[in-house]
Amino acid sequence: MADKFIKAGFRFDGAAVFPILNFQYDDDSYSWGLAQIVRNFVSGKNDVSANDLKDWHGEFEGLSAAGKYFFSSSRYIFKASKPPPDV
């Protein structure tokens, strides 16, 4: 990955990971909002039946209530800087 920054004329200064972890499915969780976006997007494609989509989306509340809900996603943050010009 660092080579891409270097080839673009930057100095690679490091990276960090920002994990998102939800054990509950409620309207305060990241995964709740993401599930709404996915559901709305998929429903507009007509590739998945309305019943299958309803079952998929409906499963999250039951899993959460049973203490079986788990969602994890990682975001990666890369730090780069422009090196000073050669003198």
C-alpha positions as CSV (number, residue, x, y, z in Angstrom):
1,M,0.0,0.0,0.0
2,A,2.8,2.4,0.8
3,D,4.1,2.1,-2.7
4,K,1.0,3.8,-4.1
5,F,1.5,6.9,-2.0
6,I,5.2,7.0,-2.9
7,K,4.5,6.6,-6.6
8,A,2.0,9.5,-6.3
9,G,4.7,11.7,-4.8
10,F,3.8,11.4,-1.1
11,R,5.5,10.0,1.9
12,F,3.7,7.2,3.7
13,D,3.4,8.2,7.4
14,G,1.4,5.3,8.7
15,A,-2.0,3.7,9.0
16,A,-4.6,2.9,11.7
17,V,-7.7,0.9,11.8
18,F,-11.0,2.2,13.2
19,P,-13.2,-0.8,14.0
20,I,-17.0,-0.6,14.3
21,L,-18.5,-3.3,16.5
22,N,-22.2,-3.7,17.4
23,F,-23.6,-6.4,19.7
24,Q,-27.1,-4.8,19.6
25,Y,-29.3,-3.9,16.6
26,D,-31.1,-0.7,17.4
27,D,-31.5,2.7,15.8
28,D,-28.4,4.0,17.7
29,S,-26.1,1.4,16.1
30,Y,-24.0,1.8,12.9
31,S,-25.3,-1.5,11.5
32,W,-28.9,-0.4,11.9
33,G,-28.4,2.5,9.5
34,L,-26.3,0.4,7.2
35,A,-29.0,-2.3,7.1
36,Q,-31.6,0.4,6.1
37,I,-29.4,1.5,3.2
38,V,-28.8,-2.0,2.0
39,R,-32.4,-3.0,2.2
40,N,-33.6,0.1,0.3
41,F,-30.9,-0.4,-2.4
42,V,-31.6,-4.1,-2.9
43,S,-35.3,-3.5,-3.0
44,G,-34.9,-1.1,-5.9
45,K,-32.9,-3.7,-7.9
46,N,-35.7,-6.4,-8.0
47,D,-33.0,-9.1,-7.8
48,V,-34.2,-10.4,-4.4
49,S,-37.8,-11.2,-3.7
50,A,-39.7,-8.9,-1.3
51,N,-40.2,-11.8,1.1
52,D,-36.5,-12.8,1.2
53,L,-35.6,-9.2,1.8
54,K,-38.1,-8.8,4.6
55,D,-36.9,-12.0,6.2
56,W,-33.3,-10.9,6.0
57,H,-33.9,-7.5,7.4
58,G,-36.4,-8.8,10.0
59,E,-33.9,-11.3,11.4
60,F,-31.7,-8.6,13.0
61,E,-34.1,-7.6,15.8
62,G,-34.6,-11.2,16.8
63,L,-30.9,-11.9,16.9
64,S,-30.3,-8.8,19.0
65,A,-33.1,-9.7,21.5
66,A,-31.6,-13.2,21.9
67,G,-28.1,-11.8,22.5
68,K,-26.9,-13.4,19.3
69,Y,-26.4,-10.2,17.1
70,F,-22.9,-9.4,15.9
71,F,-21.7,-6.9,13.4
72,S,-18.1,-5.8,12.7
73,S,-16.6,-3.6,10.1
74,S,-13.2,-2.0,9.9
75,R,-12.3,1.4,8.4
76,Y,-8.7,2.1,7.5
77,I,-7.1,5.5,7.9
78,F,-3.9,6.2,6.0
79,K,-1.7,9.1,6.7
80,A,0.6,10.6,4.1
81,S,2.4,13.9,3.6
82,K,4.0,15.7,0.8
83,P,7.8,15.7,1.2
84,P,9.6,19.0,1.0
85,P,10.9,19.8,-2.4
86,D,14.5,18.8,-3.1
87,V,16.9,21.8,-2.7
